């Protein structure tokens, strides 16, 4: 258990980082950096015991932000389409370097990348390993992500060596679990589709993911930071089970008693699978503790009891992204 540390978490209000930040704030001084354009996001962070700090990563203007953080968890990410490539590179790539430079005295840093870094493999069921080719991925929901992911990893690798800062680069897979931010929650969108009968779009049949629960992400922070190195360590950050969307839909039908309508949408060149090999991560963190079916049932029950969260998922966003919540 991490305690007594001073921790900076970027993108702290997001689906993956918020449960982590909230948990760490119990026994540590935790700061959350984001733009905080939404007052509700700032209130949520403050109510969780996290100190908010509003900043634009790409500007490099961190006046008033301490430099004595002992750990940095860098989750912040700007999703942008191709016309906004320059802005995406400024925020996602240059911004990562600037915040790593600001926190270069830290004991270690975790830099979160994603599955969008991998070049597309023709086999739906292929589990991407850390040594697979990168740089030619396809993410139609945010076309700048593949370039930005490669860029942020390159910058993180440079910063580890230039600042002698131990870094772990974690390629995050699909995140699931309940959060007050539902916009990127792939399986929450699937649950909502089951509840209201709307079709859910998938890019392949089968369409595998190596989903990781937010509880497991929270528990794996300490070992991931402990494994940080110079040169930077690169690992997939995923669940232990390759679960297809088709299997998840069948489980939801069992749990809810409602039919789930899947629509397979073929997008040429786009990845039809999103599974990743957990071997390296398991050697660092040990196995995940939340079985997928158990986590999915918890998600369904909690959403069924929280209509306010369901309302945050707009109907036009309930279909599949090709690499959702991992990019």
Secondary structure, DSSP 8 states (H G I E B T S, - for coil): ---S-EEEEETTTSHHHHHHHHHHTTTSEEEEEE---SHHHHHHHHHTT-EEEE--GGGT--TT--S--SEEEE-------GGGHHHHIIIIIIHHHHHHHHTTTSSEEEEEEEGGGB---S-TT-EE-TTS-BS----TTSTTHHHHHHHHHHHHHHHHHHHT--EEEEEE--EES--S--TT-HHHHHHHHHHH---EEESSSS-EE--EEHHHHHHHHHHHHHT-BSS-EEEEE--SS-EEHHHHHHHHHHHHS----EEE---TTS-S-BEE--HHHHHHH---SS-HHHHHHHHHHHHHT-HHHHTTS-GGG-S--TTTTT-
